Structure formats: C-alpha cells, structure tokens
Amino acid sequence: MPPEFPVRIRTTPSASRLSRLWLPSLVGLAVALLLLSTYQRIIQIDEAWIGEQAYWAARDGVVRSELFRGFLHAEVRQLVYHKLFVWQAAGLIRVAGWSVTALRLLSLAYLGLFVGLCWRYLRTLDLRPCSRWLYMLLLLANTLVAEFSFTFRPEIMLMTLGFASWQCLQLAAHARRGLWYVAGAGLLAGLAALTHLNGLIFVGAGGLLLLWRRQAVAVVVFAGPVLVCAGCYFLEVGLLGAWAAFGQQLQPAVQPEAGVGAGLRRLLHEHKRLFHSFKESPLSVCALLASAVLYRHRSRFAAGWLPELLLYTLALLVLLAVGSQNDNSFYTILYIPFLVLLITAAFDRLPEDSHWLNRVARVLLGAYLLLNFGGTLYLTSRHRNMAEQHQRLVRHLAPYRGAAVVAPLPFVYNGLEHFAVQGTFCYYLLAQVQAQSGAPFDFFAQAARFQRQLLLLDEESLELLHLPRPRAGQSFGAYHFSHRFESFYIYTYAPPRRP
C-alpha cells in the first residue's frame, strides 16, 4: 500500500524562510484588520432582536419581546429562539450589564476559543508548519468571519461547536477509549443544535460519518447526548403544554415548502449562497479547485482524515442547503473551517511537476486575500456611532420618558430602559401577515391600536414601511408630525377632538 501523503512541494531554504516570515505576518495583518473593523459597528436588526430576548431572560427569567409586541404573542413568551445562545447572553447581561458591545464580545470570545482549539488540532495533522499558518490566514482573513466575530449572532459559536465535534470524531478513530470521544462529539453537535436549529447539520454529518465507518455502536453513543440536548430544546414547551403556540411561532422561521421535491429545489439553488458576492465566491472557487486536486490524487491518500473530511464537508453543504430556512450567505460560516481545511490540504499537497496548477493556485490565493481584505476594509469604512446617536435622542425625548414608542430595532440598546419600545420591523411583519388576507395595512392606525405615544422613524423605517417622507404640519391619522431630530422623524399621538 502506498504511503498516505507522498507528494510534497520541494522548497528552497530561502523560500521556506520567506514562508515562515510572510505567512505569520499576513495572519497578523488579518487579525489587525478584524480588530479595526470592530470600531463603531452598525447595529444589525438581529442583534437587537436576539439581544432583547436575552435582556428579558436576564431580568424576568422569561424569554419574550416587547419589540415584537402583537406578533404571535411575542410579548408574553417566545418559544422559538436561539436557546443556548440567548441563555449565555442572559448570564452575560447579569454580569456585565446591558450593552451591544458586551454581547458582541461573546462572539469574539468564541472565535478566540476556535483559534486555540484549531491550532492544537492542526498540529496533530501531517501538515507542514507553513500550512498551519496558511489555514489561519485563510480563515481570519475571511470577511464573513471578520464581520460576524463581532456581531451578536450565533454563527461563530456554531462554527466552534461544530468544528470541535469534528475534532472529537477524529480523536475517536485513534483513541483507546474512542466511544468517550464519540459521546463528546454528540454532545457538541447537540449543543450546536440547541444554539441554532441550523446546528442540526453537525448532527447529521457526524451520524453519517460514523455510519460510513460502519460503527453501529458509536452511532447509538453519538445519538444519546443529541437526544438529551433535543430534550432541553423542547423542555419548556412540554412543561407549558404550549405545542400549538410553538408551532405558530416556528412556522415563520421554516420553509413554507416541505417534502423531497422542495428539498431538491433548494439544493439546486445552493449556488446562490456559495456565489452570492465577493465575500463567498473566492472561497467557493478555491474550495472547488482544492477538491479537484485532492480527488485527482485520491489514490495517494485512500485512507485517513482527508476522505472523511471530504465526506463530512459535503454532508454539511447538502444538509444546510436542504434544511436551512433561506439562502443567507452568512450561514456558510458554519462550514467555512472545513472548506479552508480542504484548501490548505490541497496547497500542502500540490504536485511539484504541475507548474501551471501551482501558478493558478497562487493567483487564486492572492485574489482571495485581496478581495477579503478589501471587504473587511469596506466593513470598517461603514462605521457609525449609533449608540451615541441614540443616547442624544433619549436625552432629547426626556419629557416623554416612560412613553410607549415605535422605533427602529437598534434603538432598543439605549431606549429600552427609558421607553416601552416596539420595533418598526414588527409592523413590517404584521403588514406581511395582513397582506395574505388581501386587506390593506395602515401603519398609523395600527400604532394607535397599540397605544403608541411616539413614533421615531428614520429613512430606513420609512422605506421599510412604504411611508412618505413627512412635511411640517402634516398629520397621519391620529399622529401629527412634530419635528425632525437629526436622522429621526418624530410623530406625536394627537387624536382628533370629539365635537
């Protein structure tokens, strides 16, 4: 039987020294750009949405949402949410207080944990030291990783749990007590699913890998912790007997189409996620080339971790395509570490006699770095101090403290403790529901029914709700356009007088 990895690139001593010098330096540059991009990040809708859930969980012990009051009883209790992620954030709020910066540090901490675990794992593989640095460069330079490492969303946490589950499965193949590692892999995959339902892809891929190894006992051991985590997800629903409410809240978050045909259609459209923009396309192209190189030389490594990596990665791609609620490109973060590992392995094994392939690979690598560094710099250029802007608005509205208001979701981080904030996006969802019945939707009439005393709308809110830009003296139903403060149009409740 031939050795597993006989093909290596012969490098001169000077080239080897350049690799040892430049690759760590580029990794340092990637880290610097990532940290630079954290300056005054714009608050995303999801950060407000999930953050408010964690706030009420920390304060009242119940996950609910005032931002979405009136939508599927969200103000009473939310049963469908990113459970483990929200629970962690609630604990963080109790310790560090209520701020978007503190919550974003949770994602950054998971990235740090991932880097530590991954570096240790890379040292166990038969890769050259420069290839380990190449892996870190490709990962940390990625614009999506840079963006979501300081965004309060669960993707980086999912990435870390999923990759740790893969590591345990690899350790199980060689350890004397391998079933303990299998159980650990099942626990980590189950925790990923408890964090976000997309984490189920690690459950499916892990189970498939064990079946491919023909380890029936290991499959049962793997499934045990997964079922425990699944029980934790449904424990609250079962204790409350709120299955009907759970089904109603779950429906907007799942695909409206079900069945094999719908899954195949989503699979055929998966290229929209992988080639959505410059953020995803370079990685996808490099991964395709790497897979082709590894497949062409598959006879040289017919056993070991690489065939399993190909199988596991393909399973993740297919399962996410078939099961995810939409084609959001940032969901690729869940399997980016595996694509990068495939690319790194292909670079490490480029045949020395294929000069054109070496040149193409280096051109693609250069394009990948330029596009992703450029994307991170663009992310940095879009900074805006939303917290300070919202603080000024809170001070400006001091006479209305305690009022019920409608505002953009990001306002919740500064306005939640001063006002009863309902989000403009809630009205967008209510309009979508009402449109299905064919009835027209009146934003101002709906706000009056919710007894909102102030409406705080910015340009994005007007566009979202299809509202005209107000002029001085205009009235809209029970609301009068009062004035504009910086980027906010302020409407006050002024019901018509009875004769």
TORGUVEX-980069 format. One record per residue (C-alpha): x, y, z. Coordinates in nm, 3 decimals, m for minus. Each point is the difference from the previous one (the first is absolute). Layout:
+---------+---------+---------+
:       X :       Y :       Z :
+---------+---------+---------+
:       X :       Y :       Z :
...
+---------+---------+---------+
//
This chain:
+---------+---------+---------+
:       X :       Y :       Z :
+---------+---------+---------+
:   0.000 :   0.000 :   0.000 :
:   0.147 :   0.341 :  m0.090 :
:   0.058 :   0.251 :   0.279 :
:  m0.289 :   0.232 :   0.066 :
:   0.160 :   0.333 :  m0.094 :
:   0.309 :  m0.055 :  m0.216 :
:  m0.027 :   0.313 :  m0.214 :
:   0.172 :   0.310 :   0.135 :
:   0.116 :   0.328 :  m0.147 :
:   0.375 :   0.035 :   0.014 :
:   0.091 :   0.344 :   0.117 :
:   0.336 :   0.169 :   0.024 :
:   0.126 :   0.113 :   0.342 :
:  m0.059 :   0.364 :  m0.094 :
:  m0.358 :  m0.073 :  m0.110 :
:  m0.061 :  m0.187 :   0.324 :
:   0.131 :   0.298 :   0.201 :
:  m0.225 :   0.236 :  m0.200 :
:  m0.299 :  m0.221 :   0.079 :
:   0.084 :   0.002 :   0.370 :
:   0.031 :   0.380 :  m0.011 :
:  m0.284 :   0.108 :  m0.228 :
:  m0.279 :  m0.233 :   0.101 :
:   0.007 :   0.094 :   0.373 :
:   0.029 :   0.367 :  m0.105 :
:  m0.308 :  m0.030 :  m0.221 :
:  m0.186 :  m0.175 :   0.282 :
:   0.093 :   0.295 :   0.221 :
:  m0.136 :   0.236 :  m0.267 :
:  m0.325 :  m0.198 :  m0.019 :
:  m0.041 :   0.021 :   0.379 :
:   0.076 :   0.373 :  m0.005 :
:  m0.261 :   0.065 :  m0.271 :
:  m0.255 :  m0.212 :   0.186 :
:   0.053 :   0.199 :   0.320 :
:  m0.005 :   0.329 :  m0.191 :
:  m0.336 :  m0.092 :  m0.151 :
:  m0.156 :  m0.023 :   0.348 :
:   0.014 :   0.380 :   0.040 :
:  m0.353 :   0.145 :   0.022 :
:  m0.169 :  m0.288 :  m0.178 :
:  m0.350 :   0.072 :  m0.127 :
:  m0.255 :  m0.187 :   0.214 :
:  m0.182 :  m0.261 :  m0.206 :
:  m0.368 :  m0.085 :   0.036 :
:   0.076 :  m0.353 :   0.122 :
:   0.230 :   0.134 :   0.271 :
:  m0.287 :   0.203 :   0.141 :
:  m0.251 :  m0.282 :  m0.045 :
:   0.208 :  m0.267 :   0.175 :
:   0.149 :   0.244 :   0.250 :
:  m0.342 :   0.107 :   0.129 :
:  m0.097 :  m0.364 :   0.050 :
:   0.310 :  m0.043 :   0.217 :
:  m0.082 :   0.320 :   0.192 :
:  m0.343 :  m0.123 :   0.110 :
:   0.142 :  m0.344 :   0.077 :
:   0.258 :   0.164 :   0.227 :
:  m0.252 :   0.232 :   0.166 :
:  m0.316 :  m0.211 :   0.021 :
:   0.119 :  m0.354 :  m0.064 :
:  m0.231 :  m0.024 :  m0.302 :
:   0.096 :   0.043 :  m0.365 :
:  m0.244 :   0.245 :  m0.157 :
:   0.008 :   0.311 :  m0.218 :
:  m0.154 :   0.344 :   0.031 :
:   0.155 :   0.089 :  m0.335 :
:  m0.241 :  m0.245 :  m0.163 :
:  m0.301 :   0.063 :   0.221 :
:  m0.311 :  m0.113 :  m0.183 :
:   0.177 :  m0.250 :  m0.225 :
:  m0.070 :  m0.363 :   0.095 :
:  m0.026 :   0.092 :   0.371 :
:   0.371 :   0.083 :   0.013 :
:  m0.059 :   0.243 :   0.289 :
:  m0.125 :  m0.290 :   0.219 :
:   0.257 :  m0.272 :  m0.077 :
:   0.218 :  m0.106 :  m0.288 :
:   0.042 :  m0.371 :  m0.047 :
:   0.203 :   0.003 :  m0.323 :
:   0.337 :   0.170 :   0.044 :
:   0.374 :  m0.075 :   0.000 :
:  m0.023 :  m0.162 :   0.340 :
:   0.352 :  m0.072 :   0.123 :
:   0.128 :   0.323 :  m0.157 :
:  m0.269 :   0.210 :   0.171 :
:   0.051 :  m0.175 :   0.335 :
:   0.372 :   0.077 :  m0.009 :
:  m0.068 :   0.362 :  m0.096 :
:  m0.248 :   0.032 :   0.289 :
:   0.273 :  m0.110 :   0.241 :
:   0.241 :   0.247 :  m0.158 :
:  m0.251 :   0.284 :   0.040 :
:  m0.034 :  m0.077 :   0.371 :
:   0.378 :   0.022 :   0.038 :
:   0.104 :   0.274 :  m0.244 :
:  m0.319 :   0.201 :  m0.045 :
:  m0.216 :   0.084 :  m0.300 :
:   0.197 :   0.113 :  m0.304 :
:   0.056 :  m0.118 :  m0.354 :
:   0.379 :   0.008 :   0.049 :
:  m0.013 :  m0.246 :   0.290 :
:  m0.220 :  m0.237 :  m0.199 :
:   0.222 :   0.021 :  m0.306 :
:   0.297 :  m0.105 :   0.211 :
:  m0.171 :  m0.338 :   0.034 :
:   0.055 :  m0.068 :  m0.370 :
:   0.358 :   0.128 :   0.018 :
:   0.069 :  m0.230 :   0.296 :
:  m0.123 :  m0.299 :  m0.201 :
:   0.228 :   0.096 :  m0.288 :
:   0.293 :   0.004 :   0.243 :
:  m0.105 :  m0.342 :   0.130 :
:  m0.024 :  m0.129 :  m0.356 :
:   0.349 :   0.123 :  m0.088 :
:   0.146 :  m0.171 :   0.306 :
:  m0.176 :  m0.331 :  m0.064 :
:   0.074 :   0.009 :  m0.371 :
:   0.371 :   0.076 :   0.038 :
:   0.034 :  m0.294 :   0.235 :
:  m0.185 :  m0.221 :  m0.247 :
:   0.212 :   0.112 :  m0.296 :
:   0.314 :  m0.105 :   0.186 :
:  m0.130 :  m0.359 :   0.002 :
:  m0.036 :  m0.011 :  m0.380 :
:   0.278 :  m0.084 :  m0.244 :
:   0.022 :   0.358 :  m0.125 :
:   0.309 :   0.214 :  m0.029 :
:   0.028 :   0.288 :   0.253 :
:  m0.051 :   0.255 :  m0.278 :
:  m0.325 :  m0.174 :  m0.094 :
:  m0.131 :   0.052 :   0.352 :
:   0.065 :   0.372 :  m0.036 :
:  m0.165 :  m0.009 :  m0.341 :
:  m0.313 :  m0.149 :   0.159 :
:  m0.016 :   0.278 :   0.259 :
:   0.057 :   0.261 :  m0.269 :
:  m0.281 :  m0.128 :  m0.221 :
:  m0.239 :  m0.021 :   0.294 :
:   0.074 :   0.329 :   0.178 :
:   0.023 :   0.198 :  m0.324 :
:  m0.350 :  m0.112 :  m0.100 :
:  m0.235 :   0.299 :  m0.004 :
:  m0.297 :  m0.196 :   0.135 :
:   0.206 :  m0.130 :   0.292 :
:   0.130 :   0.353 :   0.068 :
:  m0.353 :   0.143 :  m0.011 :
:  m0.177 :  m0.255 :   0.215 :
:   0.280 :  m0.041 :   0.254 :
:  m0.122 :   0.333 :   0.141 :
:  m0.371 :  m0.033 :  m0.077 :
:  m0.249 :  m0.125 :   0.256 :
:  m0.118 :  m0.301 :  m0.198 :
:   0.068 :  m0.370 :   0.070 :
:   0.190 :  m0.096 :  m0.318 :
:   0.353 :   0.020 :   0.150 :
:  m0.116 :  m0.202 :   0.300 :
:  m0.151 :  m0.259 :  m0.235 :
:   0.323 :  m0.009 :  m0.202 :
:   0.200 :  m0.068 :   0.317 :
:  m0.231 :  m0.271 :   0.137 :
:  m0.026 :  m0.170 :  m0.339 :
:   0.374 :  m0.007 :  m0.059 :
:   0.061 :  m0.126 :   0.354 :
:  m0.249 :  m0.281 :  m0.069 :
:   0.198 :  m0.092 :  m0.314 :
:   0.322 :  m0.002 :   0.205 :
:  m0.152 :  m0.243 :   0.249 :
:  m0.106 :  m0.230 :  m0.282 :
:   0.356 :   0.002 :  m0.132 :
:   0.141 :  m0.073 :   0.344 :
:  m0.248 :  m0.284 :   0.041 :
:   0.150 :  m0.174 :  m0.304 :
:   0.337 :  m0.041 :   0.172 :
:  m0.059 :   0.018 :   0.377 :
:  m0.010 :  m0.311 :   0.215 :
:  m0.329 :   0.117 :   0.156 :
:  m0.144 :   0.134 :  m0.318 :
:  m0.363 :  m0.022 :   0.110 :
:   0.058 :   0.277 :   0.256 :
:   0.108 :   0.228 :  m0.283 :
:  m0.303 :  m0.110 :  m0.202 :
:  m0.223 :   0.098 :   0.291 :
:   0.183 :   0.333 :   0.017 :
:  m0.057 :   0.052 :  m0.372 :
:  m0.371 :  m0.072 :   0.046 :
:  m0.021 :   0.243 :   0.292 :
:   0.169 :   0.279 :  m0.196 :
:  m0.219 :  m0.061 :  m0.306 :
:  m0.307 :  m0.002 :   0.223 :
:   0.106 :   0.326 :   0.164 :
:   0.040 :   0.148 :  m0.348 :
:  m0.360 :  m0.098 :  m0.079 :
:  m0.111 :   0.146 :   0.333 :
:   0.175 :   0.323 :  m0.096 :
:  m0.165 :   0.024 :  m0.343 :
:  m0.207 :  m0.251 :  m0.195 :
:   0.253 :   0.027 :  m0.284 :
:   0.235 :  m0.180 :   0.239 :
:  m0.187 :  m0.318 :  m0.085 :
:   0.229 :  m0.029 :  m0.303 :
:   0.282 :  m0.106 :   0.236 :
:  m0.227 :  m0.269 :   0.144 :
:  m0.077 :  m0.132 :  m0.346 :
:   0.360 :   0.019 :  m0.127 :
:   0.139 :  m0.165 :   0.315 :
:  m0.252 :  m0.284 :  m0.016 :
:   0.074 :  m0.053 :  m0.372 :
:   0.375 :  m0.015 :   0.066 :
:  m0.046 :  m0.268 :   0.265 :
:  m0.225 :  m0.200 :  m0.234 :
:   0.266 :   0.031 :  m0.270 :
:   0.247 :  m0.147 :   0.250 :
:  m0.253 :  m0.280 :   0.063 :
:  m0.003 :   0.067 :   0.375 :
:  m0.356 :  m0.080 :   0.106 :
:   0.076 :   0.018 :   0.374 :
:   0.166 :   0.338 :  m0.047 :
:  m0.312 :   0.131 :  m0.176 :
:  m0.209 :  m0.089 :   0.306 :
:   0.255 :   0.161 :   0.235 :
:   0.008 :   0.312 :  m0.222 :
:  m0.380 :   0.024 :  m0.003 :
:  m0.036 :  m0.013 :   0.379 :
:   0.130 :   0.352 :   0.083 :
:  m0.176 :   0.136 :  m0.310 :
:  m0.334 :  m0.122 :   0.134 :
:   0.072 :   0.154 :   0.341 :
:   0.067 :   0.338 :  m0.163 :
:  m0.315 :  m0.038 :  m0.210 :
:  m0.190 :  m0.064 :   0.321 :
:   0.137 :   0.327 :   0.141 :
:  m0.125 :   0.183 :  m0.310 :
:  m0.355 :  m0.128 :   0.047 :
:  m0.004 :  m0.014 :   0.382 :
:  m0.155 :   0.345 :   0.042 :
:  m0.267 :  m0.068 :  m0.265 :
:  m0.088 :  m0.334 :   0.159 :
:  m0.025 :   0.138 :   0.355 :
:  m0.230 :   0.278 :  m0.117 :
:  m0.196 :  m0.224 :  m0.234 :
:   0.042 :   0.273 :  m0.262 :
:   0.045 :  m0.214 :  m0.310 :
:  m0.257 :   0.195 :  m0.201 :
:   0.171 :   0.332 :   0.080 :
:   0.338 :  m0.157 :  m0.078 :
:  m0.126 :  m0.112 :  m0.341 :
:  m0.135 :   0.347 :  m0.076 :
:   0.328 :   0.170 :   0.094 :
:   0.204 :  m0.260 :  m0.187 :
:  m0.192 :   0.039 :  m0.325 :
:   0.150 :   0.341 :  m0.103 :
:   0.348 :  m0.140 :   0.060 :
:  m0.025 :  m0.310 :  m0.217 :
:  m0.033 :  m0.063 :  m0.369 :
:  m0.359 :   0.031 :  m0.120 :
:   0.065 :  m0.290 :  m0.239 :
:   0.061 :  m0.347 :   0.132 :
:   0.076 :  m0.339 :  m0.149 :
:   0.269 :  m0.155 :  m0.213 :
:  m0.077 :   0.216 :  m0.303 :
:   0.035 :   0.323 :   0.195 :
:   0.328 :  m0.120 :   0.151 :
:   0.141 :  m0.084 :  m0.343 :
:  m0.100 :   0.343 :  m0.132 :
:   0.180 :   0.169 :   0.290 :
:   0.305 :  m0.217 :  m0.066 :
:   0.005 :   0.102 :  m0.366 :
:  m0.007 :   0.366 :   0.105 :
:   0.280 :  m0.033 :   0.256 :
:   0.241 :   0.173 :  m0.240 :
:  m0.179 :   0.323 :   0.092 :
:   0.149 :  m0.031 :   0.346 :
:   0.346 :  m0.116 :  m0.105 :
:   0.041 :   0.263 :  m0.273 :
:  m0.216 :   0.276 :   0.146 :
:   0.266 :   0.274 :  m0.012 :
:   0.374 :   0.065 :   0.028 :
:  m0.022 :  m0.113 :   0.365 :
:  m0.086 :  m0.358 :  m0.094 :
:   0.116 :  m0.052 :  m0.359 :
:   0.382 :  m0.005 :   0.049 :
:  m0.026 :  m0.262 :   0.273 :
:  m0.240 :  m0.211 :  m0.207 :
:   0.226 :   0.012 :  m0.307 :
:   0.308 :  m0.092 :   0.205 :
:  m0.190 :  m0.285 :   0.168 :
:  m0.110 :  m0.138 :  m0.339 :
:   0.358 :   0.004 :  m0.129 :
:   0.126 :  m0.159 :   0.320 :
:  m0.260 :  m0.277 :  m0.021 :
:   0.098 :  m0.067 :  m0.360 :
:   0.370 :  m0.025 :   0.092 :
:  m0.069 :  m0.231 :   0.293 :
:  m0.233 :  m0.219 :  m0.202 :
:   0.247 :  m0.028 :  m0.287 :
:   0.265 :  m0.132 :   0.240 :
:  m0.243 :  m0.199 :   0.216 :
:   0.192 :  m0.325 :  m0.047 :
:   0.289 :   0.148 :   0.200 :
:  m0.214 :   0.057 :   0.309 :
:  m0.272 :  m0.265 :  m0.022 :
:  m0.013 :  m0.023 :   0.380 :
:   0.024 :   0.248 :   0.284 :
:  m0.163 :   0.329 :   0.085 :
:  m0.022 :   0.159 :  m0.347 :
:  m0.267 :  m0.231 :  m0.150 :
:  m0.200 :   0.043 :   0.320 :
:   0.041 :   0.377 :  m0.023 :
:  m0.135 :  m0.003 :  m0.357 :
:  m0.299 :  m0.211 :   0.106 :
:  m0.072 :   0.209 :   0.311 :
:   0.026 :   0.330 :  m0.188 :
:  m0.223 :  m0.118 :  m0.281 :
:  m0.256 :  m0.117 :   0.256 :
:   0.003 :   0.344 :   0.166 :
:  m0.051 :   0.173 :  m0.335 :
:  m0.291 :  m0.223 :  m0.102 :
:  m0.172 :   0.001 :   0.339 :
:   0.019 :   0.380 :   0.030 :
:  m0.130 :   0.040 :  m0.354 :
:  m0.295 :  m0.232 :   0.059 :
:  m0.087 :   0.102 :   0.355 :
:   0.078 :   0.370 :   0.046 :
:  m0.279 :   0.254 :  m0.001 :
:   0.154 :   0.214 :  m0.276 :
:   0.318 :   0.056 :  m0.200 :
:   0.163 :   0.253 :   0.232 :
:   0.366 :   0.007 :  m0.093 :
:   0.123 :   0.037 :   0.356 :
:  m0.119 :  m0.354 :   0.077 :
:   0.309 :  m0.117 :  m0.190 :
:   0.196 :   0.095 :   0.313 :
:  m0.109 :  m0.332 :   0.147 :
:   0.210 :  m0.196 :  m0.250 :
:   0.266 :   0.257 :  m0.096 :
:   0.261 :  m0.172 :   0.225 :
:  m0.047 :  m0.324 :  m0.193 :
:   0.026 :   0.165 :  m0.341 :
:   0.316 :   0.178 :   0.116 :
:   0.144 :  m0.330 :   0.124 :
:  m0.062 :  m0.155 :  m0.342 :
:   0.175 :   0.294 :  m0.168 :
:   0.293 :  m0.019 :   0.242 :
:   0.040 :  m0.376 :  m0.055 :
:  m0.002 :   0.051 :  m0.378 :
:   0.266 :   0.273 :   0.022 :
:   0.207 :  m0.223 :   0.225 :
:  m0.019 :  m0.277 :  m0.260 :
:   0.032 :   0.187 :  m0.329 :
:   0.206 :  m0.224 :  m0.233 :
:   0.333 :   0.162 :  m0.078 :
:  m0.007 :  m0.101 :  m0.366 :
:  m0.322 :   0.192 :  m0.073 :
:   0.134 :   0.355 :  m0.041 :
:  m0.321 :   0.141 :  m0.149 :
:  m0.205 :  m0.135 :   0.291 :
:   0.239 :   0.159 :   0.248 :
:  m0.030 :   0.335 :  m0.179 :
:  m0.381 :  m0.017 :  m0.018 :
:  m0.019 :  m0.090 :   0.368 :
:   0.218 :   0.295 :   0.101 :
:  m0.197 :   0.241 :  m0.217 :
:  m0.323 :  m0.118 :   0.159 :
:   0.152 :   0.033 :   0.346 :
:   0.112 :   0.355 :  m0.077 :
:  m0.344 :   0.090 :  m0.133 :
:  m0.162 :  m0.152 :   0.309 :
:   0.214 :   0.209 :   0.234 :
:  m0.043 :   0.324 :  m0.197 :
:  m0.379 :  m0.034 :  m0.023 :
:  m0.044 :  m0.099 :   0.364 :
:   0.237 :   0.263 :   0.137 :
:  m0.184 :   0.250 :  m0.217 :
:  m0.335 :  m0.121 :   0.134 :
:   0.117 :   0.040 :   0.360 :
:   0.128 :   0.351 :  m0.075 :
:  m0.337 :   0.085 :  m0.154 :
:  m0.168 :  m0.130 :   0.315 :
:   0.227 :   0.228 :   0.204 :
:  m0.088 :   0.304 :  m0.215 :
:  m0.372 :  m0.039 :   0.075 :
:   0.035 :   0.071 :   0.371 :
:  m0.252 :   0.221 :   0.175 :
:  m0.034 :   0.081 :   0.369 :
:  m0.363 :  m0.110 :   0.031 :
:   0.023 :  m0.023 :   0.378 :
:   0.091 :   0.368 :   0.036 :
:  m0.266 :   0.099 :  m0.253 :
:  m0.266 :  m0.192 :   0.192 :
:   0.119 :   0.143 :   0.331 :
:  m0.050 :   0.352 :  m0.137 :
:  m0.350 :  m0.097 :  m0.110 :
:  m0.078 :  m0.137 :   0.348 :
:   0.115 :   0.327 :   0.158 :
:  m0.202 :   0.200 :  m0.254 :
:  m0.313 :  m0.196 :   0.091 :
:   0.051 :   0.026 :   0.376 :
:  m0.349 :   0.159 :   0.052 :
:  m0.155 :  m0.317 :  m0.149 :
:   0.188 :  m0.246 :   0.219 :
:  m0.207 :  m0.314 :   0.057 :
:  m0.203 :   0.052 :  m0.318 :
:  m0.095 :  m0.282 :  m0.235 :
:   0.188 :   0.056 :  m0.326 :
:   0.061 :  m0.156 :  m0.340 :
:   0.364 :   0.014 :  m0.108 :
:   0.259 :  m0.185 :  m0.211 :
:   0.113 :  m0.318 :   0.174 :
:   0.359 :   0.116 :   0.076 :
:  m0.144 :   0.281 :   0.219 :
:  m0.080 :  m0.266 :   0.259 :
:   0.357 :  m0.001 :   0.134 :
:  m0.031 :   0.359 :   0.124 :
:  m0.376 :   0.043 :   0.018 :
:  m0.121 :  m0.319 :   0.165 :
:   0.056 :   0.123 :   0.356 :
:  m0.165 :   0.338 :  m0.071 :
:  m0.293 :  m0.089 :  m0.228 :
:  m0.230 :  m0.287 :  m0.089 :
:   0.152 :  m0.066 :  m0.343 :
:  m0.186 :  m0.180 :  m0.277 :
:   0.202 :  m0.058 :  m0.317 :
:  m0.083 :   0.125 :  m0.347 :
:   0.086 :  m0.347 :  m0.131 :
:  m0.293 :  m0.138 :   0.203 :
:  m0.232 :   0.214 :  m0.213 :
:   0.170 :  m0.127 :  m0.314 :
:  m0.078 :  m0.359 :   0.107 :
:  m0.358 :   0.092 :   0.092 :
:  m0.040 :   0.159 :  m0.343 :
:   0.127 :  m0.320 :  m0.163 :
:  m0.254 :  m0.208 :   0.192 :
:  m0.286 :   0.235 :  m0.082 :
:   0.098 :   0.007 :  m0.368 :
:  m0.072 :  m0.374 :  m0.017 :
:  m0.365 :   0.074 :   0.081 :
:  m0.018 :   0.269 :  m0.267 :
:  m0.083 :   0.278 :   0.247 :
:   0.193 :   0.329 :  m0.015 :
:   0.236 :   0.083 :   0.285 :
:  m0.004 :   0.341 :   0.169 :
:   0.315 :   0.051 :   0.207 :
:  m0.126 :   0.305 :   0.188 :
:  m0.336 :  m0.159 :   0.084 :
:   0.179 :  m0.312 :   0.126 :
:   0.239 :   0.209 :   0.214 :
:  m0.302 :   0.179 :   0.152 :
:  m0.159 :  m0.339 :   0.086 :
:   0.322 :  m0.088 :   0.183 :
:  m0.028 :   0.337 :   0.183 :
:   0.339 :   0.122 :  m0.115 :
:   0.057 :   0.358 :   0.114 :
:   0.305 :   0.072 :  m0.216 :
:   0.118 :  m0.124 :  m0.338 :
:   0.375 :   0.032 :  m0.060 :
:   0.068 :  m0.080 :  m0.364 :
:   0.318 :   0.033 :  m0.202 :
:   0.050 :  m0.023 :  m0.376 :
:   0.035 :  m0.379 :   0.010 :
:  m0.326 :  m0.029 :   0.196 :
:  m0.187 :   0.213 :  m0.253 :
:   0.131 :  m0.219 :  m0.282 :
:  m0.078 :  m0.323 :   0.187 :
:  m0.360 :   0.105 :   0.069 :
:  m0.054 :   0.176 :  m0.334 :
:  m0.076 :   0.331 :   0.166 :
:   0.045 :   0.348 :  m0.153 :
:   0.255 :   0.239 :   0.142 :
:  m0.204 :   0.235 :   0.224 :
:  m0.023 :   0.376 :  m0.036 :
:  m0.052 :   0.263 :   0.270 :
:  m0.359 :   0.015 :   0.125 :
:  m0.108 :  m0.332 :  m0.152 :
:  m0.225 :  m0.240 :   0.188 :
:  m0.035 :  m0.373 :  m0.060 :
:  m0.310 :  m0.141 :   0.160 :
:   0.035 :   0.054 :   0.374 :
:   0.363 :   0.111 :  m0.031 :
:   0.146 :   0.344 :  m0.066 :
:   0.349 :   0.045 :  m0.141 :
:   0.167 :   0.201 :   0.274 :
:   0.353 :   0.064 :  m0.115 :
:   0.321 :  m0.158 :  m0.118 :
:   0.288 :  m0.070 :   0.235 :
:   0.319 :  m0.088 :  m0.185 :
:  m0.092 :  m0.307 :  m0.213 :
:  m0.330 :  m0.071 :   0.180 :
:  m0.349 :   0.115 :  m0.098 :
:  m0.202 :   0.038 :   0.320 :
:  m0.378 :  m0.042 :  m0.001 :
:  m0.218 :   0.063 :   0.306 :
:  m0.336 :  m0.153 :   0.080 :
:  m0.270 :   0.264 :  m0.046 :
:  m0.345 :  m0.159 :  m0.030 :
:  m0.272 :   0.215 :  m0.155 :
:  m0.216 :   0.183 :   0.250 :
:  m0.355 :  m0.114 :   0.044 :
:  m0.260 :   0.265 :  m0.083 :
+---------+---------+---------+
//
